[in-house]
Structures are given as C-alpha cells and as structure tokens.
Amino acid sequence: MSDEAPEQTEQQPAEVDAKKSEDFEPITSQEDFEKRLGTRLQRERAKFADYDDVKAKAGKFDQLEQQKKTELERIAEERDSHKTRAQDAELARDRLEIALEKGLTKTQAKRLVGSTREELEADADELLADLAPKARSPRPNPAQSGGDATPQGDWLRAKFANS
C-alpha cells in the first residue's frame, strides 16, 4: 500500500505540467495582454468584493468593544472608589473607638497614626505615655530658701549677693 501512494503523487505533477503546456498561449499583442489582465483583475476584485462591508462591520465591532471597555473601566473605578471610602471609614471608626477605650479626647484621637487597629492601639499607648506627668525633682520654693529667688546650691549668685 505504501508503494502505491508514491506512484500516484509522481504521476500527478507530470499530468499537471502536461496540461499547463497544452493550455498555455503566449501573449502576442497588447490587446491579448489587456484582455488577460482584465480577466485576472476581475477575479481578484471578486475576492475582495465584500471588503467595504467587512470593514464597516469591523468598525462597528471596535466601537462597541470600546464602549464596553469604557463601561467596564467606569465600573472598576467606581468600585475602587467605594472600596477606598469604606477603608477610610473603618479606619476613622477604629481611631475613635480606640480613643474612647484609652480615654483620649476627640482632638487627640485625630493625631493617632496607623493603618491597622493594632498600630492605632500602639500609637494611643505611646501618646498616653507621653502625656502622663513625669516624676520630676521638685523646684525649690523661693519662700523656703530665705526669701530671695536664688535657688539653693547656686553658689555663684550667693557669692555675689553677699558681697
């Protein structure tokens, strides 16, 4: 069976070459040339006769795709906007809740910094630590040091005051 297939393919090109040589007529005049060229042009034009229709349909398709894309982009932007607003609202709510829990004022709550609840709580704790009164050594009371405003231990002032 494999021997028969190559024989058939070898015979077919030979037959085609024979037909071509029998059908071929050389062009001898300008009129023959124009006639054959006209026939060839008509066949080619027939292939693309619906080009304008296809081009118009493609233009409409592109326009619809652009409209659809624009609609999708608008919806995506709207979704992103809503998402951002929701996140901002949640963060503001967390900031106020933490301020209430920690005993901060509304003004102090505005100063809390963080993007998560844990960060806000840590910042509130730091703020409370900074606001807490620190233990300082008491300032000397001028009334107790002899009536003058010279603090005790200020030997330079005391030296010149007595002179």
C-alpha positions as CSV (number, residue, x, y, z in Angstrom):
1,M,0.0,0.0,0.0
2,S,2.9,2.4,0.7
3,D,4.3,1.6,-2.8
4,E,1.1,2.8,-4.5
5,A,0.9,6.2,-2.8
6,P,4.3,7.5,-4.1
7,E,3.5,6.4,-7.7
8,Q,0.2,8.4,-7.7
9,T,2.0,11.5,-6.4
10,E,4.7,11.2,-9.0
11,Q,2.1,10.9,-11.9
12,Q,0.0,13.9,-10.8
13,P,2.7,16.5,-11.2
14,A,3.6,15.1,-14.6
15,E,-0.1,15.4,-15.7
16,V,-0.3,19.0,-14.4
17,D,2.8,20.0,-16.3
18,A,1.4,18.5,-19.5
19,K,-1.9,20.4,-19.1
20,K,-0.1,23.6,-18.5
21,S,1.9,23.3,-21.6
22,E,-1.2,22.5,-23.7
23,D,-3.3,25.3,-22.2
24,F,-0.6,28.0,-22.4
25,E,-0.8,30.5,-25.2
26,P,1.8,33.2,-25.3
27,I,0.6,36.8,-25.4
28,T,1.5,38.3,-28.7
29,S,-0.4,41.6,-28.7
30,Q,-1.3,44.4,-26.4
31,E,-5.0,43.6,-26.7
32,D,-4.4,40.0,-25.6
33,F,-2.4,41.3,-22.7
34,E,-5.1,43.8,-21.6
35,K,-7.8,41.1,-22.0
36,R,-6.0,38.6,-19.8
37,L,-5.0,41.3,-17.3
38,G,-8.7,42.5,-17.1
39,T,-9.8,38.9,-16.5
40,R,-7.2,38.5,-13.8
41,L,-8.2,41.8,-12.2
42,Q,-11.9,40.8,-12.1
43,R,-11.1,37.6,-10.4
44,E,-9.0,39.4,-7.7
45,R,-11.6,42.1,-7.3
46,A,-14.3,39.4,-6.8
47,K,-12.3,38.0,-3.9
48,F,-12.5,41.3,-2.1
49,A,-15.9,42.5,-3.2
50,D,-17.3,42.4,0.3
51,Y,-14.3,44.3,1.8
52,D,-16.3,47.5,2.4
53,D,-19.0,45.6,4.3
54,V,-16.4,43.7,6.4
55,K,-14.6,47.0,7.1
56,A,-17.8,48.7,8.2
57,K,-18.7,45.7,10.5
58,A,-15.2,45.7,12.0
59,G,-15.6,49.4,12.7
60,K,-18.9,48.9,14.4
61,F,-17.4,46.0,16.4
62,D,-14.4,48.1,17.5
63,Q,-16.8,50.9,18.6
64,L,-18.9,48.5,20.6
65,E,-15.8,47.0,22.2
66,Q,-14.6,50.5,23.1
67,Q,-17.9,51.3,24.7
68,K,-17.9,48.1,26.6
69,K,-14.4,48.7,27.8
70,T,-15.2,52.2,28.8
71,E,-18.2,50.9,30.8
72,L,-16.1,48.3,32.5
73,E,-13.4,50.8,33.3
74,R,-16.0,53.2,34.8
75,I,-17.5,50.4,36.9
76,A,-14.0,49.4,38.1
77,E,-13.1,53.0,39.0
78,E,-16.4,53.3,40.9
79,R,-15.7,50.0,42.7
80,D,-12.2,51.2,43.7
81,S,-13.6,54.5,44.9
82,H,-16.2,52.7,47.1
83,K,-13.6,50.4,48.5
84,T,-11.3,53.3,49.4
85,R,-14.1,55.2,51.1
86,A,-15.1,52.1,53.1
87,Q,-11.5,51.5,54.3
88,D,-11.2,55.2,55.3
89,A,-14.5,55.0,57.2
90,E,-13.4,51.8,59.0
91,L,-10.0,53.4,60.0
92,A,-11.8,56.5,61.3
93,R,-14.2,54.3,63.3
94,D,-11.3,52.3,64.7
95,R,-9.5,55.5,65.6
96,L,-12.5,56.9,67.6
97,E,-13.2,53.5,69.3
98,I,-9.6,53.2,70.4
99,A,-9.6,56.9,71.6
100,L,-12.7,56.2,73.7
101,E,-11.2,53.0,75.1
102,K,-8.0,54.7,76.1
103,G,-9.6,57.8,77.4
104,L,-8.3,60.2,74.8
105,T,-10.2,63.3,73.6
106,K,-11.5,63.7,70.1
107,T,-8.7,66.1,69.2
108,Q,-6.1,63.6,70.5
109,A,-7.8,60.8,68.5
110,K,-7.2,62.8,65.3
111,R,-3.4,62.5,66.0
112,L,-3.4,58.7,66.1
113,V,-1.4,57.3,63.3
114,G,-1.6,53.8,61.8
115,S,-3.2,51.7,59.1
116,T,-4.5,48.8,61.3
117,R,-6.3,48.6,64.6
118,E,-3.1,47.2,66.3
119,E,-1.0,50.1,65.0
120,L,-3.6,52.6,66.2
121,E,-3.7,51.0,69.7
122,A,0.1,51.1,69.9
123,D,0.2,54.7,68.9
124,A,-2.5,55.5,71.5
125,D,-0.4,53.8,74.2
126,E,2.6,55.9,73.2
127,L,0.6,59.1,73.2
128,L,-0.7,58.3,76.7
129,A,2.8,57.6,77.9
130,D,4.0,60.9,76.5
131,L,1.1,62.8,78.1
132,A,1.5,61.2,81.5
133,P,3.1,63.5,84.1
134,K,6.6,62.6,84.6
135,A,8.2,62.4,88.0
136,R,10.5,65.4,88.3
137,S,12.5,66.7,91.1
138,P,10.6,69.5,92.8
139,R,11.7,73.0,92.1
140,P,12.9,74.9,95.1
141,N,10.4,77.2,96.7
142,P,11.9,80.7,97.0
143,A,9.9,81.3,100.1
144,Q,11.8,78.4,101.8
145,S,15.2,79.5,100.8
146,G,15.3,82.7,102.8
147,G,13.1,84.9,100.8
148,D,15.2,85.6,97.8
149,A,14.8,84.0,94.4
150,T,18.2,82.4,94.5
151,P,17.9,78.6,94.4
152,Q,19.8,76.6,96.9
153,G,23.1,75.4,95.6
154,D,23.6,78.4,93.2
155,W,26.9,79.3,94.8
156,L,27.8,81.9,92.2
157,R,24.8,84.0,92.8
158,A,25.1,83.5,96.5
159,K,28.7,84.7,96.4
160,F,27.9,87.9,94.6
161,A,24.8,88.6,96.7
162,N,26.8,88.7,99.9
163,S,29.5,91.0,98.5
